[in-house]
């Protein structure tokens, strides 16, 4: 049992290895096995591997300041969304981490709008409409004019799936070229 537990450690099966380590330790205590040291070592290593796996998969510290895109408001600052690329594409998460606007942050929401229409217009048309919305006069009026010439504009736009769920929100974000602003760029309402 202890040997199986030790081998399971190397194939990434820490939780299963824990079970075999406990069984091996129990067998050694009853005198049915002689590899008690291997069972203890496997138990410790599989426990560490299981905890590490849990922290990687669940990431319990990622909840602080997390919000769904639908819940962030104009003026809020955010950290870089997981999966974000400047070339666009589908984000890997529905959540974004909030950040203090007076500290380093990736972007700041300066405008929110809704796209209209019954059928989903397609990715390119949606991106074009979002671009028009984020560069519209009402949207740009929310940016502090002292930073307007430095603003790097990004946006989160609806996908075909969110459109079908009636979420047609466009979130316009502003930051500097390096996406590491450290002050608010939005005019206070």
N, C-alpha and C positions, 0 to 999 in steps of 0.2 A: 504494500500500500504506500509506504513512504517513498519508494523508488518511483512509483507511478506519479505520485504527487510532485516529486522533483522534476520529472520529465514534462509534466503538464505545465510547469512554470515556463518552460522554454517555447511552448507553442501558444502562449498568451491565454491560457485557460486558468487564470488565478483562482476564480471562485470554485471551480471544480477541483482544482488542486488543493484548496483548503479542506474540502470534504475528505479527500484521500489522506491528507496529512493527519487530520483528526483520527481517522480510522486506523492509520498506521501507528500513531501514538498510543491509541487504546490497545491495539494488538501487542505493542511492546510492553505496556504496563501489565498485561495479563500473561506475559511470558510466551506469547505466540509468535513474536518477531524479535530479532536482535538488533535492528537498526533504529534504535530510539533517537540517536543523534541526528540521523538523516531526517527522521520524522519531525523533530523540533526545528531543524534548519529549514525544511520545506514549508512548515507551518508559518514561520516568520517571513520567509521570502514570498510565499503566496499571499500572505496578508498584506505585505507592502505592495505587491503587484496589483492586488484587488483594489486597494485604496487608491493607488495611482490611476488605475483604469476608471474608477468612479469619478475622480476629480477631472480627468480628461473628458469623459463623456458628459457628465452632468454640469461641470464648472459652476459650483455653488456660489462663487463670488461674482458671477456675471449678472446676477439679479439686481445688484445695487444700481439704481438710477435707470433701469431698463424700462422702456415703454414701447407699446405698439405704435407704429407710424400714425395711426388714426388718433392717438392720444397726445401727440406733441403739438405745441401751439406756436404761433408767431412769437418770435423773441427768444425761444428756447435754443440753447446750444447743445450740440451733440458730438459724440465721438464718431470716428469713421465706422460706417456700417460694415458688418462682416460681409465679405464677398464683393465689396465695392471695387469697381475699376473705373478709371476716367473715360474708358471707351464705351461704357454702358454695359448693359446685360442684366440678367435676372439676379437679384440679391438672394443670398442664401438664407435669409432670415426675415421674419416679419417684425423684428424688434430692433430698436436702436437704443444706445446708451446715452442718457443725458449727461451733460458736462456743465460745469460752472462757466459762465460767459467771461468772467474776469480771470480765468485760468486758460491754459492751452486747450483748444478745442478744434475739431475738424471743420465744423460748419455751424451756421446759425440759420434757423428758419426765419425767413423774412416775408413769406407770403404763402398762403394756402388757397387753392381754388378747386373747383369741380369742373370736369369735362362733361359735356352733354351728348346725348345721342342714344338711340336704341341699340343698334348693333355695335359691337366692338369695332372701332375703325382700323385696327391693325397696328402693329408695333411702330412702323415708321410714321403713320399719320398721328398716332398718340404722342410720339416724341416731338413731332412738329408743333402740335397744339400745345403741349407742355412748354416748349421753348417760347412760343408766342406769349403764353400766359406769364411765364416768369420774367420775360423782358418787357411786359406791358407797362404802361405809365403808372397805373395804380400799384402794381407790384414794386416797381423801382422806387416809387415814392416812399416806401417803407425803409429804404436803405439810407443811412446817414450819408449825406452828400460828401462829407470829408473822406469817406472810404469808397465812394462809388467807382472811381477810376481804378481802384485796386481790386475790386470784387471779382472773384472767380465764381461763376454761377453754376450750380449743379441742381438736379431735381430728381425726386422720386416720383414715378408716374405709375398709373394703374396698369396691371397686366390683364390678359384676357380672363384669367380666373377671378381677379378682384372685380373686374367690370361685371362679370356675371353675378357676383355677390353684391352688386350695386355700390361698390366702393370705387368711385371714380376720382378720388382725390389726387391732386398734384401738390407736392410739397416742394417749395423753392428754397434752396439753401445758398448762403453766401459765405465765402471764406477768402483768405488770401491765396496766392498762387501755390504756396507750400502746404495749404490746409492745416495751418497751425496758428490761427488767430488767437489773440489773448485779450480781446476786449469786445464789447458789443458793437455791432455794426448796424443795428436796427434802431430806427427812430421810435422812441417810446410813444405808445398811443395816448 
